[in-house]
């Protein structure tokens, strides 16, 4: 069975709307919650964003359509971590070979914000 949810969010700055969407998406399948709340410290959850490249090839200031927005990804990681309490969350992707990976993970203060989540 496939579950797909599409929802409009007015802005990537609207963290509460994004958080509500993420919570509702995670609640769609009771098996997801059971897996996340199992308490097994050896669990590995892989999150695969869409990190194609750091910006549009011909418009270097245009990046939001090119990658999963850091706000969405960070809220998802926060919600997963809160549900799991223990375990590992791995964020994995393979951008174009010519993409600047470091530039991708700097978008939206991703690295710093991810460190704050990890520290908590």
DONU-152242 format. One record per residue (C-alpha): x, y, z; residue in three letters; residue number from 1. Coordinates in Angstrom, 3 decimals, always signed. Layout:
<rs>
((X,Y,Z),'Ala',NUM);
...
</rs>
This chain:
<rs>
((+0.000,+0.000,+0.000),'Unk',1);
((+1.327,+3.437,-0.946),'Unk',2);
((+0.662,+6.510,+1.134),'Unk',3);
((+1.082,+9.918,-0.441),'Unk',4);
((+0.327,+13.244,+1.182),'Unk',5);
((+0.492,+16.611,-0.519),'Unk',6);
((-0.085,+19.801,+1.404),'Unk',7);
((+0.560,+23.449,+0.687),'Unk',8);
((+2.627,+25.415,+3.184),'Unk',9);
((+2.703,+29.175,+2.730),'Unk',10);
((+6.382,+29.579,+3.580),'Unk',11);
((+9.409,+27.558,+4.624),'Unk',12);
((+9.538,+29.951,+7.583),'Unk',13);
((+6.245,+28.477,+8.859),'Unk',14);
((+7.847,+25.801,+10.985),'Unk',15);
((+4.641,+24.953,+12.813),'Unk',16);
((+2.776,+24.175,+9.572),'Unk',17);
((+5.692,+22.051,+8.373),'Unk',18);
((+5.869,+20.273,+11.745),'Unk',19);
((+2.130,+19.537,+11.669),'Unk',20);
((+2.449,+18.111,+8.156),'Unk',21);
((+5.413,+15.916,+9.158),'Unk',22);
((+3.586,+14.626,+12.240),'Unk',23);
((+0.488,+13.816,+10.192),'Unk',24);
((+2.571,+12.056,+7.536),'Unk',25);
((+4.369,+9.947,+10.159),'Unk',26);
((+1.009,+9.047,+11.727),'Unk',27);
((-0.460,+7.727,+8.459),'Unk',28);
((+0.864,+4.223,+9.020),'Unk',29);
((+0.753,+2.753,+12.552),'Unk',30);
((+3.744,+0.595,+11.657),'Unk',31);
((+5.933,+3.690,+11.355),'Unk',32);
((+5.187,+4.785,+14.895),'Unk',33);
((+5.670,+1.240,+16.211),'Unk',34);
((+9.074,+1.019,+14.528),'Unk',35);
((+10.214,+4.414,+15.746),'Unk',36);
((+9.015,+3.948,+19.323),'Unk',37);
((+10.336,+0.388,+19.697),'Unk',38);
((+13.265,+1.554,+21.842),'Unk',39);
((+15.769,-0.534,+19.883),'Unk',40);
((+19.081,+1.393,+20.027),'Unk',41);
((+20.328,-0.442,+16.932),'Unk',42);
((+17.625,+1.068,+14.693),'Unk',43);
((+18.857,+2.908,+11.659),'Unk',44);
((+16.487,+5.326,+9.935),'Unk',45);
((+17.673,+6.642,+6.577),'Unk',46);
((+16.312,+9.951,+5.336),'Unk',47);
((+16.881,+10.617,+1.645),'Unk',48);
((+16.384,+14.268,+0.736),'Unk',49);
((+16.522,+15.555,-2.804),'Unk',50);
((+19.962,+17.170,-2.862),'Unk',51);
((+20.609,+17.450,-6.599),'Unk',52);
((+22.894,+20.465,-6.658),'Unk',53);
((+23.448,+23.652,-4.722),'Unk',54);
((+21.717,+25.987,-7.205),'Unk',55);
((+20.107,+26.176,-10.611),'Unk',56);
((+22.739,+25.660,-13.286),'Unk',57);
((+22.050,+29.009,-14.986),'Unk',58);
((+20.669,+30.969,-12.017),'Unk',59);
((+23.045,+30.670,-9.029),'Unk',60);
((+20.666,+32.565,-6.715),'Unk',61);
((+17.887,+30.033,-7.308),'Unk',62);
((+18.271,+27.026,-5.032),'Unk',63);
((+14.935,+26.234,-3.358),'Unk',64);
((+13.575,+24.225,-6.332),'Unk',65);
((+16.842,+22.264,-6.489),'Unk',66);
((+16.964,+20.684,-3.022),'Unk',67);
((+14.694,+19.570,-0.243),'Unk',68);
((+14.458,+22.709,+1.853),'Unk',69);
((+16.586,+22.539,+5.018),'Unk',70);
((+13.605,+23.546,+7.180),'Unk',71);
((+11.594,+20.521,+6.024),'Unk',72);
((+14.509,+18.155,+6.465),'Unk',73);
((+15.457,+19.481,+9.907),'Unk',74);
((+11.899,+19.305,+11.211),'Unk',75);
((+11.610,+15.735,+9.928),'Unk',76);
((+14.851,+14.799,+11.722),'Unk',77);
((+13.620,+16.468,+14.933),'Unk',78);
((+10.326,+14.597,+14.827),'Unk',79);
((+12.021,+11.275,+14.095),'Unk',80);
((+14.524,+11.806,+16.917),'Unk',81);
((+11.769,+12.710,+19.355),'Unk',82);
((+9.824,+9.572,+18.489),'Unk',83);
((+12.903,+7.306,+18.534),'Unk',84);
((+14.682,+8.562,+21.637),'Unk',85);
((+17.489,+6.098,+20.780),'Unk',86);
((+18.936,+4.920,+17.484),'Unk',87);
((+20.599,+6.430,+14.447),'Unk',88);
((+19.213,+8.784,+11.825),'Unk',89);
((+21.325,+8.944,+8.688),'Unk',90);
((+20.792,+11.603,+6.025),'Unk',91);
((+22.037,+10.237,+2.685),'Unk',92);
((+22.008,+11.481,-0.880),'Unk',93);
((+24.183,+11.550,-3.958),'Unk',94);
((+24.150,+14.916,-5.743),'Unk',95);
((+25.389,+15.394,-9.282),'Unk',96);
((+29.107,+14.748,-9.554),'Unk',97);
((+29.715,+18.423,-10.315),'Unk',98);
((+27.538,+19.690,-7.441),'Unk',99);
((+29.182,+21.465,-4.524),'Unk',100);
((+28.060,+19.283,-1.628),'Unk',101);
((+29.399,+21.673,+0.995),'Unk',102);
((+27.294,+24.462,-0.517),'Unk',103);
((+24.200,+22.249,-0.349),'Unk',104);
((+24.591,+21.522,+3.371),'Unk',105);
((+25.263,+25.207,+4.124),'Unk',106);
((+21.851,+26.215,+2.728),'Unk',107);
((+19.496,+27.506,+5.392),'Unk',108);
((+22.119,+27.037,+8.109),'Unk',109);
((+21.582,+23.285,+7.823),'Unk',110);
((+24.855,+22.170,+9.423),'Unk',111);
((+24.511,+24.444,+12.447),'Unk',112);
((+20.844,+23.616,+12.964),'Unk',113);
((+21.519,+19.874,+12.625),'Unk',114);
((+24.253,+20.139,+15.267),'Unk',115);
((+21.775,+21.829,+17.628),'Unk',116);
((+19.346,+18.924,+17.133),'Unk',117);
((+22.126,+16.379,+17.740),'Unk',118);
((+23.243,+18.195,+20.894),'Unk',119);
((+19.692,+18.065,+22.278),'Unk',120);
</rs>
